Amino acid sequence: MSAWLTEARRTAAEQSSTIAVPTIASEHWRYTNLRGIDFAAFAPATPADRSAEVEGAILLTGAEGGRIVQRDSTVVVATLDPAVAAAGVTYCSLEEAAVTHPALVEAHLGSIVTGAERFAVENAALWTGGVFLHVPRGVRVEQPLHAAFEIATAGAAQHWRALVVLEEGAEATFVEEHVTGVAGYANGVVELVVAPAARLHYVTVQNRSTEALHFATHRAEIGRDANLEWVSVALGGKTGKTRLESRMAGTGSSVRLTGTAVVDGTQHVDLDTTQEHDAPHATSDLFFKGVLRDRGRSVWRGVIRVAKDAQKTDAYQQNRSLILSEKAHADSIPGLEIEANDVRCTHGATISRVDQELLHYLRSRGLDRDTAEHLIVQGFFADVLERISDERLREAVGAALQTRLG
């Protein structure tokens, strides 16, 4: 391990030891109570099974430009299509990249996700394996690059990390899946560097065991005239919090974030989003929809921040939750923090139950209640799926939602 990375880990470990587990006294944790969870009880495990297969992957059944599988603490598969490699693309474990491309990794690792958030700091100290994607200037990768993370040892901790760097004018699709596996504790960080005029399609699917803990911080920095199309799907996990943060750092930058969630049983899913506008003439568009059943609980907190010099900002956020049972519960907290005076920013949130008139109409046509409700939920997700521009990914996410809904 290089000296700079050793020092970065040591510093993070020292900082982590001084940061307590968040409580509901903190504004961002008001609706997610971690009391009673012993995080120290989860220890990293090195898997004995190094086979390539992971059960439960729901995306990319066709060709891939590259594939990485991390099982527990170890990357067990790392492949890259020779034609993609010939274009100068690097796709390998982050641990390997820190050795083979130290200057590149050092320049970006920890530069996007900063600060003293408890789980991110712990990750900086403890991550293993990981994913590194670098696409050189002007290179366009046609096939998606796929990464799968799996907890295969019950009670294990998986501290995973991904660093994606697209140079100026580059284009790529990165798909990140968290497959079912077994119960454990997952804590991850993703840093996305999208340079001027680059275009990144990013899909993240969290389908962990419904007995697993899942915490993650995903953060993107988007350069001048660059674009990020981001799709986030939350299906698994027992308790957790996911941060999805985007910073429009360059003039004319844009991000479109589309999210879906299915929450049931006793799941508790907390999604915390920020759209940070630090440059003029930038746009952001966030649209999240979730369905809740049984005793499922969801929290969505979304903030649009506009800096003083970010004039001509155009920002939108919308969260809609559909409640299918009496004991399910959703909290939606949209917010605006605007310092500029020439902007267009809109937000909204709705929480509703199934339209009884529509349900009655479908049942009057001979459908039983479950079938009618299922059709209504399909319609509820339709406009979200339409926002996914890649047809294969759109169909895969739609199929995953159908499977999860049963």
N, C-alpha and C positions, 0 to 999 in steps of 0.2 A: 504494500500500500504506500502511495506517495506521501511525502511529508506534509503537503498542504491538506490532503484529505484526512490524514491522521490528526492533525491539529484541529481541523474543522469538527471532526467527531468528538474530540476531547472537549472542545469549547461547548458544543451542544450538550454533551453529557453533564457537564458542570451546571449549565443553565437549566437543563431538565430536572435536575435534582432539587432545584429551588422552586419549581412551579407545581402548585397543588392541582389535583383534579378539579375541574370547574364545578361550581355549585349553581343552584338556581338563583343565587344572589346576583349572578352575572346576567346582564341583559340578554346576551346571546344564548344563554343556557336556561332561561326562565322556564321553558316548557319541556326541557329534557333533563331529567333527574338521574344522575349517575351514582347516587348514594347506594352503597351496598355492593358495588362492583369492585372486585379485587384484581386490578390490572396486573399486579406483580405475580399473580398466580399463573399467568400465561408465560411460558418459556419458549424461546425459539427451538424449533426441531429440524434436524437434518433428515430428509426423507431417505429411506432405504430403496424405495421404488423409483427408479429414474426413467421409467417408460415415457414415451412421448404423448400418450393419450391422456386426455382429461375428460371426465364425464360431465355433461351438462353444457358444453359450449353450444350456443344458440345462433351464432353468427358465422358467416364466411364458410359455408359448406363447399364453395367452389375454390377457384384459384386464389392464392395469396402471394403477395410479393415477398413476404417474410413472416416468420412465426417464432414467437418466444413463449415458453411455458415456464412459470416459476411455481414450483411445488414447495410449500412451507418456506424455508429460508433460501432455497437453492434454485437457480435457473437450470432446468434439466433438458431443455430444448432451445436451440437458437439457430435458425436457418434463414438464409437470404437468397433469393433468386439470383443466379449468376449475372443475368442481364441487368438487374437493378444494381447489383454491386459494381458492375462495370461502369455505371453512370456516376460512380463516386459516392453512392449512398452508404452510410454506416448504420447497421441495425444489429445490435448485440446487447449483452447484459451491461448494465451500468458499471458493475464492478470491472468487467473487462475493458470497457471504454476508458475508465479512469487510469488504466495502465497503458493502453495503446494510443489514446488520444487525450493525454493529460491536459494540454493547454486548452483544448476546446471544452472539455468537461469543467475544468476549473473556472473558465470564463463565465459559465452559465449556471452551474449547480449552486443552488441556494441564492441565486440573484433575483428570482421571481417570487418565491415564497420566503418571506423574511418575517421578522417580528418574534414575539414571545408567546405565540399560541401553544398551548401545552402539548397537543398531539403532534404538531408539526416539528416542534423542537425535539421531542422524543424520537421521531422518525429520523431526523438529521443525525442523531447519535447512533441509531441502531439499525438503519436500513441495510439489507443484504440483497444480493442478486440484482434485481431491477432491470429497467429497460432504457436503452439509449437509442434515439433515432436522430440522425443528422442528414439533411438533404441539402446538397450544395446549391449554390446560386444558379437559378434558371433551370434546374432539373425538375421534370415532372414525372412522378411515379404513378403509373396507371393502376396497378393492383394494390389493394389495401394491405397494410402491414398490421399484423394481428398479435396481440399479447394476451395470454390467459394466466390468471393468478388463482391458485388453489391451496386451501388448507387441507392437508391429507392426514394430519395427525391430530386426534382429538385433544383439545385444550392447548394447542400450539399458538404461538404468536407469530404473525407474519408482518414484518415491517417492510413494505414494498415501496418502490419509488420509480418514477418515470421522468425522463428528461427528453423533450422533443424540441429540436432546433431546425427551423426552416430558414435558409438564407434567402436573400433578396430574390424575388421572382420565382421561388420554388413552389411546388404543389405536391401534396400527399394526403393520403387518408390513413389515419391511425385508429385502430379499433382495440379497445381495452375491455376485457371481460373478467369478471370475478365469478367463477363458477361455484356450484353449490358446495362441493366438498363436505367437510364435517364442521362441527361447532368449534370455534376458536376465537381469536382476537386478531383482527386485521386493522392495520394502521398505515395509511399511505399518503404520499405526496406526489403530485404531478405538476411539472413546470413546462409550460408551452411558450416557446419563443417564436413568434411569427414576424419575420423581418419585413421591411417595406416591399409592397407589391406581391407578397407571398400569399398562398391560399392553403389553409389547412381544414380538412374535414376530420372531426374528432368525435368518436362514438365511445361512450363508456356505459357498460351494462353491469349493474351490481345485482347478482343473483345468488348471493351467499346462502348458506344454510340459515333457516329461520331460527336457529339457536345461536348464531354467530353474532359477534360484535363487529361493527364495521365503521371506522372513522377515516375520513379522507379530506385532504385539501387539494383542490384542483385550481390552478391559477394560470391565466394566460396574459401575455403582454403582446399587443398587436401594433405593428409599426405602420408607417405612412402608406395609405392606399392598400393595406393588407386586409384580408378577410378570414374570419374564423366561423365555420359552421359547426355547431356543437350540439350533439344529441346525448341526453342523459336519461338512462332508464334505471329506475329503482324498483326491484322486485323482491329482494331477499333481505336477510339480516334480522336479528331480533331487536337490537337497540343500536343506535349509532347516529352520527352527524356527519353530513357531507357539505363541505364548502365548495361553491362553484363561483369563481371570481374571474372577471375579465377586466382588463385595463386597456382602454383605447389611448395608446401613447403617441400615435402619429396622426397628423392631419389626414382626414379622409378614411381612417380605419373603420372597420365594421365587424360586428359579431351578431350572429343569430343563434340563440340558445333555445332548444326545444326539449322539454322534459316530460316524462311520464312516470307514474308510480302506481303500483298496486300494493295495498297494505291491508293485511288481514290477520286472523288469529290474534295474538297479543303483540304484534310488531309495533315498534315505535321508530318512525323514520323522520329525521330532522334534516331539512334542506335549507341551506343558508346561501343566498346568492347576492352578488354585488356586480353592478355595472358601473365602472369608474371611467368617467370621461375627463381626460387630461389634455385633450387636443381639440382644436376646432374642426367643424365639418365632419364629425364622426357620428356613427349611428350604432345603436344597439337595440335588439328586439328579443325579448324573452317571453316565452309562452309555455307554462307548465300546467299539466292536468293530472289529477290523481283520483283513484277510486279506492274507497275504504269499505271493508266488510268486518263482520264479527266485532272484536274489541280493538281493531286496528286504530293507531293514532298517528297522525302526521302533523308536522310543523313545517311551514314555509315562511321564511323571512327574506324579503327582497328589498334591496336598496339601490336606487340610482343616485350616484354622486356626480356632480358636475362642477369642475374647477372654474375659477374666475375667468381664465383665459380660454375656456372651451366653448366659445361662441358657436352658434349654428348647430348645436347638438340636437340630435333627434333620437330620443330614447323612449322605449315602450316596455312595459312589463305587465303580465297578466297571469294570475293563478286561479284555477277553478278546481274545486273538489266536489266529487259526487259521493254521497253517503248512502250505503246500501243496507245499513242495519242501525238499530236503535242505540247500540252501545259503541259504535265507531265515533271517532271525534277528529276534527281537523282544525288547526289554527293557521290563519293566513295573515301575515303582517307586512304589507307593502309600505315603502317609504321613499321619500325624495329628499335629497340634500343638494340644493342648487345655489351656486354662487354667481353664475353667469346670468345675464339679463336678456339674451337673445337665443332662446332655446325652445324646443317643443318636447315636453316630457309628459307622458301619461302613464297611469298605472291603475290597477284594479284587482279585486279579488272577490270570488263568490264561493259560497259553500251551500250546497243544495241537496235535496233528496230527489229520488226518482219522480218524475212528473206523473202524477197519478192519472191524469186524463190520458196521457200517452200510453201508460200501462193498461188502462181500461180499454183503449181502442185496440191495442194488439191482442188482448185477451178475448175481446169480442169477435175477433177474426179466427178464433179457434186455438190460439197459442196458450200453453200453460204459463204460469207466472214466471218460472225460472227461465224459460226460453224467451219470453217477452223481455224480461229484465236484461238478459244477455244481449239481445239485439239493441236495446237502448244503450248499454255500455259500449258496444261496438261503435254506434253512432257518436257517442261522446268522445271517443278517441280519434275519430276520422280526420278532423281538421288538424290535429297534432301530427298524425302520420303524413299528411299531405305536405307538411313543411320539410320533410326529409327528402332532399333532392335526388340522392342516389337510390335508384329503384331497388337494387338488391338489398341494400341496407333497410330501406323502407319496408320491404316484404318480410325481412328477417325480424325486425322489431315488432311488426304487426303480429307475426306468428308467435313470437315470445309472449306478447300480451295475451293472446288467445289461450295459449297453453297455461299461463299463470292464472287466468280467470276461470279455467276449467270448462 
